[in-house]
Amino acid sequence: MEINVNVSKLVKPSTPTPSTLRNFNISFFDDMEGNAHIPLILYYSTPHKEQNDVQTNIFKHLEISLSECLTEFYPLAGRYTARSSFIDCSDHGTLYVQAKANFQLAEFLGLKWELKSDML
């Protein structure tokens, strides 16, 4: 199994966060929980034939969609400040990684049968 990373960059919100929303206070419970890093990986299958134009459009659309979502969910593009217990919503961005794998998702999950999208 081989994974090749094509793009790795920070995607910023499509519009800047207003200065009035710059500091996002976290709750007492979140502060007591500590630093929790929750990675999210989204898997997308590509057409069976190599169609670079289609793939490029899909990847660009995903990147633009992420940028627009970060405008609405602005704390996700910020950085946690531990000493002050708030999120600095300074539009640093969130990590976007585009990679290509030479195996099927079912192989990665160790499934002996074909993975159906409605099972995810």
VENPEUR-V267404 format. One record per residue. RES is the residue in three letters. PSI is psi in radians with two decimals (* if undefined). D_LAST is the distance of its C-alpha to the last C-alpha in whole Angstrom. Layout:
RES:PSI:D_LAST
RES:PSI:D_LAST
This chain:
MET:2.31:21
GLU:2.39:23
ILE:2.21:21
ASN:2.15:24
VAL:2.11:24
ASN:-0.74:25
VAL:2.40:25
SER:1.95:25
LYS:2.92:27
LEU:2.24:27
VAL:2.20:26
LYS:2.78:29
PRO:2.61:28
SER:-0.50:30
THR:2.55:33
PRO:2.60:34
THR:2.29:34
PRO:2.61:37
SER:-0.44:39
THR:-0.34:39
LEU:0.32:35
ARG:-0.70:36
ASN:2.09:36
PHE:1.89:33
ASN:2.35:34
ILE:2.83:31
SER:2.88:31
PHE:-0.73:33
PHE:-0.70:30
ASP:-0.66:29
ASP:-0.68:32
MET:-0.49:32
GLU:-0.56:29
GLY:-2.95:30
ASN:1.92:28
ALA:2.08:24
HIS:2.05:22
ILE:1.76:18
PRO:2.64:17
LEU:2.15:14
ILE:2.20:13
LEU:2.24:11
TYR:2.28:10
TYR:2.28:12
SER:2.63:13
THR:2.86:17
PRO:2.63:19
HIS:-0.66:21
LYS:2.59:24
GLU:1.91:25
GLN:1.49:25
ASN:-0.64:26
ASP:-0.74:27
VAL:-0.79:24
GLN:-0.75:22
THR:-0.73:25
ASN:-0.71:24
ILE:-0.83:21
PHE:-0.70:21
LYS:-0.71:24
HIS:-0.74:22
LEU:-0.73:19
GLU:-0.76:22
ILE:-0.72:24
SER:-0.73:22
LEU:-0.76:21
SER:-0.72:25
GLU:-0.64:25
CYS:-0.65:23
LEU:-0.40:25
THR:-0.71:28
GLU:-0.64:26
PHE:1.04:25
TYR:-0.53:28
PRO:-0.41:27
LEU:-0.31:24
ALA:0.07:27
GLY:-3.00:29
ARG:2.39:31
TYR:2.31:31
THR:1.84:35
ALA:-0.74:35
ARG:-0.43:39
SER:-0.09:39
SER:0.84:35
PHE:2.93:34
ILE:2.15:32
ASP:1.81:34
CYS:1.17:32
SER:0.36:34
ASP:0.68:32
HIS:-0.60:31
GLY:3.02:28
THR:2.67:24
LEU:2.26:23
TYR:2.08:22
VAL:2.22:21
GLN:2.14:21
ALA:2.80:20
LYS:2.34:20
ALA:2.59:19
ASN:0.55:20
PHE:2.87:18
GLN:2.69:14
LEU:-0.65:11
ALA:-0.65:11
GLU:-0.78:15
PHE:-0.69:14
LEU:-0.08:12
GLY:0.49:14
LEU:2.42:13
LYS:-0.22:16
TRP:2.91:14
GLU:2.37:12
LEU:2.21:8
LYS:2.44:8
SER:-0.52:6
ASP:-0.14:6
MET:-0.27:4
LEU:*:0
